[in-house]
């Protein structure tokens, strides 16, 4: 996930957070709060679940935010 902010200083710093993530999904996926990179913490089981729908929030130091859907 990628986001930028044109502000200077703290207001221009963006962090990434999962929104409304299930316990199971939080055990499978890891989100780097500084880079927005999503990686696997464990193996995917396609027999258990074919699609994972994740909501990622990008938030700046000025408390503005936006959310993206990651499938």
N, CA, C, O and CB atoms as a CASP TS submission, in Angstrom:
PFRMAT TS
TARGET T0000
AUTHOR 0000-0000-0000
METHOD Language model
MODEL 1
PARENT N/A
ATOM      1  N   UNK     1       0.861  -1.163   0.000  1.00  0.00           N
ATOM      2  CA  UNK     1       0.000   0.000   0.000  1.00  0.00           C
ATOM      3  C   UNK     1       0.905   1.223   0.000  1.00  0.00           C
ATOM      4  O   UNK     1       1.939   1.237   0.668  1.00  0.00           O
ATOM      5  CB  UNK     1      -0.979  -0.001   1.227  1.00  0.00           C
ATOM      6  N   UNK     2       0.517   2.244  -0.747  1.00  0.00           N
ATOM      7  CA  UNK     2       1.336   3.439  -0.854  1.00  0.00           C
ATOM      8  C   UNK     2       0.494   4.682  -0.590  1.00  0.00           C
ATOM      9  O   UNK     2      -0.653   4.773  -1.028  1.00  0.00           O
ATOM     10  CB  UNK     2       1.996   3.520  -2.238  1.00  0.00           C
ATOM     11  N   UNK     3       1.072   5.632   0.127  1.00  0.00           N
ATOM     12  CA  UNK     3       0.418   6.917   0.376  1.00  0.00           C
ATOM     13  C   UNK     3       1.490   7.967   0.596  1.00  0.00           C
ATOM     14  O   UNK     3       2.549   7.680   1.155  1.00  0.00           O
ATOM     15  CB  UNK     3      -0.545   6.840   1.602  1.00  0.00           C
ATOM     16  N   UNK     4       1.213   9.177   0.155  1.00  0.00           N
ATOM     17  CA  UNK     4       2.142  10.280   0.366  1.00  0.00           C
ATOM     18  C   UNK     4       1.386  11.475   0.922  1.00  0.00           C
ATOM     19  O   UNK     4       0.165  11.573   0.796  1.00  0.00           O
ATOM     20  CB  UNK     4       2.868  10.654  -0.946  1.00  0.00           C
ATOM     21  N   UNK     5       2.130  12.378   1.537  1.00  0.00           N
ATOM     22  CA  UNK     5       1.561  13.599   2.087  1.00  0.00           C
ATOM     23  C   UNK     5       2.545  14.724   1.798  1.00  0.00           C
ATOM     24  O   UNK     5       3.732  14.605   2.102  1.00  0.00           O
ATOM     25  CB  UNK     5       1.272  13.465   3.630  1.00  0.00           C
ATOM     26  N   UNK     6       2.065  15.804   1.218  1.00  0.00           N
ATOM     27  CA  UNK     6       2.930  16.917   0.813  1.00  0.00           C
ATOM     28  C   UNK     6       3.343  17.821   1.970  1.00  0.00           C
ATOM     29  O   UNK     6       4.205  18.682   1.795  1.00  0.00           O
ATOM     30  CB  UNK     6       2.234  17.742  -0.229  1.00  0.00           C
ATOM     31  N   UNK     7       2.746  17.643   3.152  1.00  0.00           N
ATOM     32  CA  UNK     7       3.095  18.484   4.302  1.00  0.00           C
ATOM     33  C   UNK     7       4.534  18.243   4.742  1.00  0.00           C
ATOM     34  O   UNK     7       5.114  17.193   4.466  1.00  0.00           O
ATOM     35  CB  UNK     7       2.138  18.217   5.470  1.00  0.00           C
ATOM     36  N   UNK     8       5.096  19.222   5.427  1.00  0.00           N
ATOM     37  CA  UNK     8       6.440  19.104   6.001  1.00  0.00           C
ATOM     38  C   UNK     8       6.349  18.610   7.438  1.00  0.00           C
ATOM     39  O   UNK     8       5.315  18.744   8.093  1.00  0.00           O
ATOM     40  CB  UNK     8       7.186  20.461   5.943  1.00  0.00           C
ATOM     41  N   UNK     9       7.441  18.043   7.914  1.00  0.00           N
ATOM     42  CA  UNK     9       7.544  17.635   9.314  1.00  0.00           C
ATOM     43  C   UNK     9       6.604  16.498   9.681  1.00  0.00           C
ATOM     44  O   UNK     9       6.297  15.633   8.860  1.00  0.00           O
ATOM     45  CB  UNK     9       7.271  18.809  10.204  1.00  0.00           C
ATOM     46  N   UNK    10       6.154  16.516  10.927  1.00  0.00           N
ATOM     47  CA  UNK    10       5.312  15.448  11.467  1.00  0.00           C
ATOM     48  C   UNK    10       4.025  15.297  10.663  1.00  0.00           C
ATOM     49  O   UNK    10       3.560  14.175  10.458  1.00  0.00           O
ATOM     50  CB  UNK    10       4.981  15.723  12.937  1.00  0.00           C
ATOM     51  N   UNK    11       3.447  16.386  10.209  1.00  0.00           N
ATOM     52  CA  UNK    11       2.194  16.310   9.454  1.00  0.00           C
ATOM     53  C   UNK    11       2.353  15.586   8.126  1.00  0.00           C
ATOM     54  O   UNK    11       1.364  15.128   7.554  1.00  0.00           O
ATOM     55  CB  UNK    11       1.655  17.697   9.206  1.00  0.00           C
ATOM     56  N   UNK    12       3.572  15.475   7.628  1.00  0.00           N
ATOM     57  CA  UNK    12       3.833  14.785   6.373  1.00  0.00           C
ATOM     58  C   UNK    12       4.187  13.318   6.545  1.00  0.00           C
ATOM     59  O   UNK    12       4.312  12.591   5.559  1.00  0.00           O
ATOM     60  CB  UNK    12       4.932  15.472   5.648  1.00  0.00           C
ATOM     61  N   UNK    13       4.349  12.879   7.780  1.00  0.00           N
ATOM     62  CA  UNK    13       4.682  11.472   8.036  1.00  0.00           C
ATOM     63  C   UNK    13       3.413  10.631   7.984  1.00  0.00           C
ATOM     64  O   UNK    13       2.409  10.967   8.612  1.00  0.00           O
ATOM     65  CB  UNK    13       5.390  11.308   9.413  1.00  0.00           C
ATOM     66  N   UNK    14       3.465   9.534   7.232  1.00  0.00           N
ATOM     67  CA  UNK    14       2.304   8.660   7.062  1.00  0.00           C
ATOM     68  C   UNK    14       2.578   7.327   7.732  1.00  0.00           C
ATOM     69  O   UNK    14       3.649   6.744   7.563  1.00  0.00           O
ATOM     70  CB  UNK    14       1.970   8.458   5.561  1.00  0.00           C
ATOM     71  N   UNK    15       1.594   6.842   8.502  1.00  0.00           N
ATOM     72  CA  UNK    15       1.664   5.494   9.073  1.00  0.00           C
ATOM     73  C   UNK    15       0.497   4.687   8.515  1.00  0.00           C
ATOM     74  O   UNK    15      -0.521   5.245   8.104  1.00  0.00           O
ATOM     75  CB  UNK    15       1.629   5.530  10.650  1.00  0.00           C
ATOM     76  N   UNK    16       0.660   3.376   8.508  1.00  0.00           N
ATOM     77  CA  UNK    16      -0.339   2.468   7.962  1.00  0.00           C
ATOM     78  C   UNK    16      -0.851   1.542   9.050  1.00  0.00           C
ATOM     79  O   UNK    16      -0.077   1.040   9.864  1.00  0.00           O
ATOM     80  CB  UNK    16       0.241   1.656   6.794  1.00  0.00           C
ATOM     81  N   UNK    17      -2.172   1.314   9.061  1.00  0.00           N
ATOM     82  CA  UNK    17      -2.807   0.468  10.073  1.00  0.00           C
ATOM     83  C   UNK    17      -3.877  -0.392   9.415  1.00  0.00           C
ATOM     84  O   UNK    17      -4.547   0.052   8.484  1.00  0.00           O
ATOM     85  CB  UNK    17      -3.421   1.327  11.213  1.00  0.00           C
ATOM     86  N   UNK    18      -4.039  -1.625   9.897  1.00  0.00           N
ATOM     87  CA  UNK    18      -5.177  -2.431   9.471  1.00  0.00           C
ATOM     88  C   UNK    18      -6.422  -1.902  10.163  1.00  0.00           C
ATOM     89  O   UNK    18      -6.358  -1.493  11.322  1.00  0.00           O
ATOM     90  CB  UNK    18      -4.956  -3.943   9.792  1.00  0.00           C
ATOM     91  N   UNK    19      -7.543  -1.904   9.472  1.00  0.00           N
ATOM     92  CA  UNK    19      -8.826  -1.523  10.049  1.00  0.00           C
ATOM     93  C   UNK    19      -9.736  -2.742  10.002  1.00  0.00           C
ATOM     94  O   UNK    19      -9.769  -3.443   8.990  1.00  0.00           O
ATOM     95  CB  UNK    19      -9.463  -0.306   9.289  1.00  0.00           C
ATOM     96  N   UNK    20     -10.453  -3.003  11.045  1.00  0.00           N
ATOM     97  CA  UNK    20     -11.450  -4.070  11.111  1.00  0.00           C
ATOM     98  C   UNK    20     -10.896  -5.402  10.607  1.00  0.00           C
ATOM     99  O   UNK    20     -11.504  -6.043   9.750  1.00  0.00           O
ATOM    100  CB  UNK    20     -12.681  -3.685  10.302  1.00  0.00           C
ATOM    101  N   UNK    21      -9.766  -5.811  11.127  1.00  0.00           N
ATOM    102  CA  UNK    21      -9.147  -7.063  10.714  1.00  0.00           C
ATOM    103  C   UNK    21      -9.530  -8.169  11.704  1.00  0.00           C
ATOM    104  O   UNK    21      -9.523  -7.961  12.917  1.00  0.00           O
ATOM    105  CB  UNK    21      -7.601  -6.911  10.622  1.00  0.00           C
ATOM    106  N   UNK    22      -9.858  -9.330  11.170  1.00  0.00           N
ATOM    107  CA  UNK    22     -10.232 -10.450  12.025  1.00  0.00           C
ATOM    108  C   UNK    22      -8.994 -11.000  12.738  1.00  0.00           C
ATOM    109  O   UNK    22      -7.864 -10.756  12.314  1.00  0.00           O
ATOM    110  CB  UNK    22     -10.924 -11.560  11.198  1.00  0.00           C
ATOM    111  N   UNK    23      -9.214 -11.725  13.796  1.00  0.00           N
ATOM    112  CA  UNK    23      -8.109 -12.334  14.533  1.00  0.00           C
ATOM    113  C   UNK    23      -7.335 -13.287  13.623  1.00  0.00           C
ATOM    114  O   UNK    23      -6.104 -13.302  13.638  1.00  0.00           O
ATOM    115  CB  UNK    23      -8.632 -13.084  15.781  1.00  0.00           C
ATOM    116  N   UNK    24      -8.052 -14.074  12.835  1.00  0.00           N
ATOM    117  CA  UNK    24      -7.409 -15.026  11.926  1.00  0.00           C
ATOM    118  C   UNK    24      -6.539 -14.294  10.904  1.00  0.00           C
ATOM    119  O   UNK    24      -5.399 -14.689  10.658  1.00  0.00           O
ATOM    120  CB  UNK    24      -8.468 -15.885  11.205  1.00  0.00           C
ATOM    121  N   UNK    25      -7.079 -13.223  10.308  1.00  0.00           N
ATOM    122  CA  UNK    25      -6.312 -12.463   9.317  1.00  0.00           C
ATOM    123  C   UNK    25      -5.090 -11.808   9.958  1.00  0.00           C
ATOM    124  O   UNK    25      -4.041 -11.704   9.322  1.00  0.00           O
ATOM    125  CB  UNK    25      -7.200 -11.393   8.657  1.00  0.00           C
ATOM    126  N   UNK    26      -5.214 -11.368  11.203  1.00  0.00           N
ATOM    127  CA  UNK    26      -4.069 -10.739  11.879  1.00  0.00           C
ATOM    128  C   UNK    26      -2.963 -11.751  12.161  1.00  0.00           C
ATOM    129  O   UNK    26      -1.806 -11.375  12.348  1.00  0.00           O
ATOM    130  CB  UNK    26      -4.519 -10.081  13.190  1.00  0.00           C
ATOM    131  N   UNK    27      -3.321 -13.037  12.191  1.00  0.00           N
ATOM    132  CA  UNK    27      -2.320 -14.089  12.368  1.00  0.00           C
ATOM    133  C   UNK    27      -1.640 -14.447  11.044  1.00  0.00           C
ATOM    134  O   UNK    27      -0.550 -15.019  11.045  1.00  0.00           O
ATOM    135  CB  UNK    27      -2.967 -15.335  12.977  1.00  0.00           C
ATOM    136  N   UNK    28      -2.272 -14.117   9.923  1.00  0.00           N
ATOM    137  CA  UNK    28      -1.751 -14.462   8.597  1.00  0.00           C
ATOM    138  C   UNK    28      -0.963 -13.308   7.979  1.00  0.00           C
ATOM    139  O   UNK    28       0.087 -13.527   7.375  1.00  0.00           O
ATOM    140  CB  UNK    28      -2.899 -14.861   7.670  1.00  0.00           C
ATOM    141  N   UNK    29      -1.466 -12.078   8.128  1.00  0.00           N
ATOM    142  CA  UNK    29      -0.891 -10.920   7.453  1.00  0.00           C
ATOM    143  C   UNK    29      -0.186  -9.981   8.431  1.00  0.00           C
ATOM    144  O   UNK    29      -0.628  -9.784   9.563  1.00  0.00           O
ATOM    145  CB  UNK    29      -1.975 -10.165   6.703  1.00  0.00           C
ATOM    146  N   UNK    30       0.912  -9.416   7.964  1.00  0.00           N
ATOM    147  CA  UNK    30       1.650  -8.409   8.734  1.00  0.00           C
ATOM    148  C   UNK    30       1.727  -7.143   7.885  1.00  0.00           C
ATOM    149  O   UNK    30       2.061  -7.208   6.702  1.00  0.00           O
ATOM    150  CB  UNK    30       3.094  -8.921   9.130  1.00  0.00           C
ATOM    151  N   UNK    31       1.423  -6.005   8.476  1.00  0.00           N
ATOM    152  CA  UNK    31       1.511  -4.710   7.801  1.00  0.00           C
ATOM    153  C   UNK    31       2.613  -3.895   8.448  1.00  0.00           C
ATOM    154  O   UNK    31       2.565  -3.621   9.647  1.00  0.00           O
ATOM    155  CB  UNK    31       0.157  -3.948   7.858  1.00  0.00           C
ATOM    156  N   UNK    32       3.609  -3.506   7.660  1.00  0.00           N
ATOM    157  CA  UNK    32       4.666  -2.637   8.163  1.00  0.00           C
ATOM    158  C   UNK    32       4.079  -1.233   8.282  1.00  0.00           C
ATOM    159  O   UNK    32       3.702  -0.634   7.275  1.00  0.00           O
ATOM    160  CB  UNK    32       5.935  -2.657   7.223  1.00  0.00           C
ATOM    161  N   UNK    33       3.997  -0.709   9.488  1.00  0.00           N
ATOM    162  CA  UNK    33       3.330   0.570   9.730  1.00  0.00           C
ATOM    163  C   UNK    33       4.054   1.758   9.098  1.00  0.00           C
ATOM    164  O   UNK    33       3.446   2.807   8.885  1.00  0.00           O
ATOM    165  CB  UNK    33       3.198   0.797  11.211  1.00  0.00           C
ATOM    166  N   UNK    34       5.334   1.607   8.800  1.00  0.00           N
ATOM    167  CA  UNK    34       6.093   2.713   8.201  1.00  0.00           C
ATOM    168  C   UNK    34       6.102   2.672   6.673  1.00  0.00           C
ATOM    169  O   UNK    34       6.068   3.718   6.025  1.00  0.00           O
ATOM    170  CB  UNK    34       7.518   2.691   8.712  1.00  0.00           C
ATOM    171  N   UNK    35       6.149   1.466   6.093  1.00  0.00           N
ATOM    172  CA  UNK    35       6.270   1.349   4.639  1.00  0.00           C
ATOM    173  C   UNK    35       4.964   0.992   3.942  1.00  0.00           C
ATOM    174  O   UNK    35       4.810   1.260   2.750  1.00  0.00           O
ATOM    175  CB  UNK    35       7.300   0.319   4.304  1.00  0.00           C
ATOM    176  N   UNK    36       4.024   0.395   4.661  1.00  0.00           N
ATOM    177  CA  UNK    36       2.772  -0.049   4.050  1.00  0.00           C
ATOM    178  C   UNK    36       2.875  -1.403   3.377  1.00  0.00           C
ATOM    179  O   UNK    36       1.917  -1.855   2.750  1.00  0.00           O
ATOM    180  CB  UNK    36       2.313   0.958   3.052  1.00  0.00           C
ATOM    181  N   UNK    37       4.022  -2.059   3.496  1.00  0.00           N
ATOM    182  CA  UNK    37       4.223  -3.372   2.869  1.00  0.00           C
ATOM    183  C   UNK    37       3.470  -4.438   3.672  1.00  0.00           C
ATOM    184  O   UNK    37       3.601  -4.526   4.893  1.00  0.00           O
ATOM    185  CB  UNK    37       5.750  -3.723   2.780  1.00  0.00           C
ATOM    186  N   UNK    38       2.677  -5.245   2.954  1.00  0.00           N
ATOM    187  CA  UNK    38       1.937  -6.348   3.573  1.00  0.00           C
ATOM    188  C   UNK    38       2.663  -7.640   3.228  1.00  0.00           C
ATOM    189  O   UNK    38       2.936  -7.916   2.060  1.00  0.00           O
ATOM    190  CB  UNK    38       0.437  -6.389   3.086  1.00  0.00           C
ATOM    191  N   UNK    39       2.977  -8.436   4.262  1.00  0.00           N
ATOM    192  CA  UNK    39       3.637  -9.719   4.070  1.00  0.00           C
ATOM    193  C   UNK    39       2.848 -10.801   4.791  1.00  0.00           C
ATOM    194  O   UNK    39       1.962 -10.513   5.596  1.00  0.00           O
ATOM    195  CB  UNK    39       5.099  -9.673   4.577  1.00  0.00           C
ATOM    196  N   UNK    40       3.185 -12.050   4.488  1.00  0.00           N
ATOM    197  CA  UNK    40       2.545 -13.185   5.143  1.00  0.00           C
ATOM    198  C   UNK    40       3.315 -13.568   6.401  1.00  0.00           C
ATOM    199  O   UNK    40       4.540 -13.686   6.384  1.00  0.00           O
ATOM    200  CB  UNK    40       2.451 -14.384   4.184  1.00  0.00           C
ATOM    201  N   UNK    41       2.580 -13.759   7.487  1.00  0.00           N
ATOM    202  CA  UNK    41       3.172 -14.242   8.728  1.00  0.00           C
ATOM    203  C   UNK    41       3.070 -15.755   8.820  1.00  0.00           C
ATOM    204  O   UNK    41       3.823 -16.393   9.556  1.00  0.00           O
ATOM    205  CB  UNK    41       2.495 -13.593   9.934  1.00  0.00           C
ATOM    206  N   UNK    42       2.125 -16.334   8.060  1.00  0.00           N
ATOM    207  CA  UNK    42       1.956 -17.783   7.983  1.00  0.00           C
ATOM    208  C   UNK    42       1.401 -18.131   6.608  1.00  0.00           C
ATOM    209  O   UNK    42       1.048 -17.245   5.830  1.00  0.00           O
ATOM    210  CB  UNK    42       1.015 -18.309   9.118  1.00  0.00           C
ATOM    211  N   UNK    43       1.328 -19.406   6.319  1.00  0.00           N
ATOM    212  CA  UNK    43       0.876 -19.860   5.004  1.00  0.00           C
ATOM    213  C   UNK    43      -0.615 -19.626   4.807  1.00  0.00           C
ATOM    214  O   UNK    43      -1.400 -19.665   5.754  1.00  0.00           O
ATOM    215  CB  UNK    43       1.194 -21.334   4.819  1.00  0.00           C
ATOM    216  N   UNK    44      -0.988 -19.382   3.545  1.00  0.00           N
ATOM    217  CA  UNK    44      -2.398 -19.263   3.198  1.00  0.00           C
ATOM    218  C   UNK    44      -2.978 -20.662   2.980  1.00  0.00           C
ATOM    219  O   UNK    44      -2.303 -21.542   2.446  1.00  0.00           O
ATOM    220  CB  UNK    44      -2.587 -18.378   1.930  1.00  0.00           C
ATOM    221  N   UNK    45      -4.209 -20.858   3.390  1.00  0.00           N
ATOM    222  CA  UNK    45      -4.912 -22.116   3.189  1.00  0.00           C
ATOM    223  C   UNK    45      -6.111 -21.834   2.293  1.00  0.00           C
ATOM    224  O   UNK    45      -7.145 -21.357   2.761  1.00  0.00           O
ATOM    225  CB  UNK    45      -5.352 -22.758   4.556  1.00  0.00           C
ATOM    226  N   UNK    46      -5.969 -22.133   0.983  1.00  0.00           N
ATOM    227  CA  UNK    46      -7.022 -21.820   0.032  1.00  0.00           C
ATOM    228  C   UNK    46      -8.257 -22.690   0.212  1.00  0.00           C
ATOM    229  O   UNK    46      -9.331 -22.346  -0.281  1.00  0.00           O
ATOM    230  CB  UNK    46      -6.504 -21.966  -1.365  1.00  0.00           C
ATOM    231  N   UNK    47      -8.121 -23.803   0.907  1.00  0.00           N
ATOM    232  CA  UNK    47      -9.288 -24.636   1.206  1.00  0.00           C
ATOM    233  C   UNK    47     -10.126 -24.015   2.315  1.00  0.00           C
ATOM    234  O   UNK    47     -11.338 -24.217   2.379  1.00  0.00           O
ATOM    235  CB  UNK    47      -8.852 -26.053   1.606  1.00  0.00           C
ATOM    236  N   UNK    48      -9.471 -23.261   3.181  1.00  0.00           N
ATOM    237  CA  UNK    48     -10.175 -22.606   4.281  1.00  0.00           C
ATOM    238  C   UNK    48     -10.810 -21.290   3.824  1.00  0.00           C
ATOM    239  O   UNK    48     -11.947 -20.976   4.173  1.00  0.00           O
ATOM    240  CB  UNK    48      -9.214 -22.350   5.452  1.00  0.00           C
ATOM    241  N   UNK    49     -10.044 -20.528   3.031  1.00  0.00           N
ATOM    242  CA  UNK    49     -10.545 -19.229   2.560  1.00  0.00           C
ATOM    243  C   UNK    49      -9.838 -18.865   1.262  1.00  0.00           C
ATOM    244  O   UNK    49      -8.609 -18.862   1.196  1.00  0.00           O
ATOM    245  CB  UNK    49     -10.328 -18.115   3.635  1.00  0.00           C
ATOM    246  N   UNK    50     -10.622 -18.559   0.228  1.00  0.00           N
ATOM    247  CA  UNK    50     -10.066 -18.265  -1.093  1.00  0.00           C
ATOM    248  C   UNK    50      -9.637 -16.803  -1.204  1.00  0.00           C
ATOM    249  O   UNK    50      -8.600 -16.511  -1.800  1.00  0.00           O
ATOM    250  CB  UNK    50     -11.089 -18.594  -2.184  1.00  0.00           C
ATOM    251  N   UNK    51     -10.417 -15.882  -0.639  1.00  0.00           N
ATOM    252  CA  UNK    51     -10.155 -14.456  -0.759  1.00  0.00           C
ATOM    253  C   UNK    51     -10.063 -13.826   0.631  1.00  0.00           C
ATOM    254  O   UNK    51     -10.853 -14.135   1.523  1.00  0.00           O
ATOM    255  CB  UNK    51     -11.255 -13.768  -1.599  1.00  0.00           C
ATOM    256  N   UNK    52      -9.095 -12.950   0.793  1.00  0.00           N
ATOM    257  CA  UNK    52      -8.965 -12.165   2.019  1.00  0.00           C
ATOM    258  C   UNK    52      -9.193 -10.704   1.665  1.00  0.00           C
ATOM    259  O   UNK    52      -8.547 -10.168   0.764  1.00  0.00           O
ATOM    260  CB  UNK    52      -7.562 -12.373   2.692  1.00  0.00           C
ATOM    261  N   UNK    53     -10.099 -10.071   2.364  1.00  0.00           N
ATOM    262  CA  UNK    53     -10.464  -8.673   2.126  1.00  0.00           C
ATOM    263  C   UNK    53      -9.955  -7.863   3.317  1.00  0.00           C
ATOM    264  O   UNK    53     -10.467  -7.991   4.430  1.00  0.00           O
ATOM    265  CB  UNK    53     -12.029  -8.500   1.935  1.00  0.00           C
ATOM    266  N   UNK    54      -8.945  -7.029   3.074  1.00  0.00           N
ATOM    267  CA  UNK    54      -8.323  -6.249   4.145  1.00  0.00           C
ATOM    268  C   UNK    54      -8.575  -4.761   3.928  1.00  0.00           C
ATOM    269  O   UNK    54      -8.602  -4.290   2.791  1.00  0.00           O
ATOM    270  CB  UNK    54      -6.807  -6.533   4.217  1.00  0.00           C
ATOM    271  N   UNK    55      -8.757  -4.034   5.002  1.00  0.00           N
ATOM    272  CA  UNK    55      -8.893  -2.579   4.957  1.00  0.00           C
ATOM    273  C   UNK    55      -7.630  -1.986   5.593  1.00  0.00           C
ATOM    274  O   UNK    55      -7.286  -2.309   6.731  1.00  0.00           O
ATOM    275  CB  UNK    55     -10.208  -2.090   5.705  1.00  0.00           C
ATOM    276  N   UNK    56      -6.948  -1.118   4.846  1.00  0.00           N
ATOM    277  CA  UNK    56      -5.732  -0.485   5.346  1.00  0.00           C
ATOM    278  C   UNK    56      -5.956   1.020   5.404  1.00  0.00           C
ATOM    279  O   UNK    56      -6.412   1.635   4.440  1.00  0.00           O
ATOM    280  CB  UNK    56      -4.504  -0.832   4.449  1.00  0.00           C
ATOM    281  N   UNK    57      -5.629   1.595   6.546  1.00  0.00           N
ATOM    282  CA  UNK    57      -5.750   3.039   6.739  1.00  0.00           C
ATOM    283  C   UNK    57      -4.371   3.673   6.675  1.00  0.00           C
ATOM    284  O   UNK    57      -3.428   3.194   7.306  1.00  0.00           O
ATOM    285  CB  UNK    57      -6.439   3.366   8.088  1.00  0.00           C
ATOM    286  N   UNK    58      -4.257   4.756   5.908  1.00  0.00           N
ATOM    287  CA  UNK    58      -3.053   5.594   5.894  1.00  0.00           C
ATOM    288  C   UNK    58      -3.403   6.854   6.675  1.00  0.00           C
ATOM    289  O   UNK    58      -4.393   7.524   6.381  1.00  0.00           O
ATOM    290  CB  UNK    58      -2.572   5.933   4.410  1.00  0.00           C
ATOM    291  N   UNK    59      -2.584   7.169   7.668  1.00  0.00           N
ATOM    292  CA  UNK    59      -2.876   8.294   8.562  1.00  0.00           C
ATOM    293  C   UNK    59      -1.641   9.166   8.676  1.00  0.00           C
ATOM    294  O   UNK    59      -0.534   8.666   8.872  1.00  0.00           O
ATOM    295  CB  UNK    59      -3.329   7.799   9.966  1.00  0.00           C
ATOM    296  N   UNK    60      -1.836  10.487   8.550  1.00  0.00           N
ATOM    297  CA  UNK    60      -0.690  11.385   8.675  1.00  0.00           C
ATOM    298  C   UNK    60      -0.595  11.955  10.087  1.00  0.00           C
ATOM    299  O   UNK    60      -1.483  11.740  10.911  1.00  0.00           O
ATOM    300  CB  UNK    60      -0.787  12.522   7.651  1.00  0.00           C
ATOM    301  N   UNK    61       0.485  12.680  10.358  1.00  0.00           N
ATOM    302  CA  UNK    61       0.719  13.243  11.677  1.00  0.00           C
ATOM    303  C   UNK    61      -0.265  14.331  12.060  1.00  0.00           C
ATOM    304  O   UNK    61      -0.375  14.684  13.234  1.00  0.00           O
ATOM    305  CB  UNK    61       2.095  13.783  11.749  1.00  0.00           C
ATOM    306  N   UNK    62      -0.984  14.867  11.076  1.00  0.00           N
ATOM    307  CA  UNK    62      -1.999  15.882  11.343  1.00  0.00           C
ATOM    308  C   UNK    62      -3.358  15.271  11.608  1.00  0.00           C
ATOM    309  O   UNK    62      -4.352  15.990  11.705  1.00  0.00           O
ATOM    310  CB  UNK    62      -2.092  16.843  10.187  1.00  0.00           C
ATOM    311  N   UNK    63      -3.415  13.958  11.724  1.00  0.00           N
ATOM    312  CA  UNK    63      -4.624  13.191  12.045  1.00  0.00           C
ATOM    313  C   UNK    63      -5.606  13.082  10.881  1.00  0.00           C
ATOM    314  O   UNK    63      -6.776  12.766  11.098  1.00  0.00           O
ATOM    315  CB  UNK    63      -5.319  13.817  13.218  1.00  0.00           C
ATOM    316  N   UNK    64      -5.155  13.337   9.647  1.00  0.00           N
ATOM    317  CA  UNK    64      -5.977  13.077   8.472  1.00  0.00           C
ATOM    318  C   UNK    64      -5.727  11.641   8.032  1.00  0.00           C
ATOM    319  O   UNK    64      -4.621  11.127   8.197  1.00  0.00           O
ATOM    320  CB  UNK    64      -5.664  14.089   7.317  1.00  0.00           C
ATOM    321  N   UNK    65      -6.741  10.992   7.474  1.00  0.00           N
ATOM    322  CA  UNK    65      -6.568   9.598   7.079  1.00  0.00           C
ATOM    323  C   UNK    65      -7.435   9.258   5.879  1.00  0.00           C
ATOM    324  O   UNK    65      -8.370   9.981   5.534  1.00  0.00           O
ATOM    325  CB  UNK    65      -6.897   8.669   8.241  1.00  0.00           C
ATOM    326  N   UNK    66      -7.097   8.133   5.252  1.00  0.00           N
ATOM    327  CA  UNK    66      -7.895   7.574   4.179  1.00  0.00           C
ATOM    328  C   UNK    66      -7.731   6.066   4.253  1.00  0.00           C
ATOM    329  O   UNK    66      -6.747   5.564   4.796  1.00  0.00           O
ATOM    330  CB  UNK    66      -7.470   8.140   2.773  1.00  0.00           C
ATOM    331  N   UNK    67      -8.696   5.355   3.708  1.00  0.00           N
ATOM    332  CA  UNK    67      -8.706   3.896   3.793  1.00  0.00           C
ATOM    333  C   UNK    67      -8.749   3.299   2.394  1.00  0.00           C
ATOM    334  O   UNK    67      -9.399   3.835   1.496  1.00  0.00           O
ATOM    335  CB  UNK    67      -9.907   3.401   4.632  1.00  0.00           C
ATOM    336  N   UNK    68      -8.043   2.173   2.220  1.00  0.00           N
ATOM    337  CA  UNK    68      -8.040   1.452   0.949  1.00  0.00           C
ATOM    338  C   UNK    68      -8.401  -0.003   1.206  1.00  0.00           C
ATOM    339  O   UNK    68      -8.074  -0.559   2.254  1.00  0.00           O
ATOM    340  CB  UNK    68      -6.658   1.563   0.241  1.00  0.00           C
ATOM    341  N   UNK    69      -9.067  -0.605   0.253  1.00  0.00           N
ATOM    342  CA  UNK    69      -9.423  -2.022   0.319  1.00  0.00           C
ATOM    343  C   UNK    69      -8.348  -2.804  -0.422  1.00  0.00           C
ATOM    344  O   UNK    69      -8.007  -2.477  -1.558  1.00  0.00           O
ATOM    345  CB  UNK    69     -10.849  -2.291  -0.292  1.00  0.00           C
ATOM    346  N   UNK    70      -7.819  -3.832   0.220  1.00  0.00           N
ATOM    347  CA  UNK    70      -6.799  -4.699  -0.365  1.00  0.00           C
ATOM    348  C   UNK    70      -7.383  -6.104  -0.429  1.00  0.00           C
ATOM    349  O   UNK    70      -7.804  -6.652   0.590  1.00  0.00           O
ATOM    350  CB  UNK    70      -5.458  -4.670   0.468  1.00  0.00           C
ATOM    351  N   UNK    71      -7.411  -6.683  -1.615  1.00  0.00           N
ATOM    352  CA  UNK    71      -7.989  -8.031  -1.779  1.00  0.00           C
ATOM    353  C   UNK    71      -6.891  -8.978  -2.203  1.00  0.00           C
ATOM    354  O   UNK    71      -7.143 -10.167  -2.400  1.00  0.00           O
ATOM    355  CB  UNK    71      -9.153  -8.036  -2.824  1.00  0.00           C
TER
END
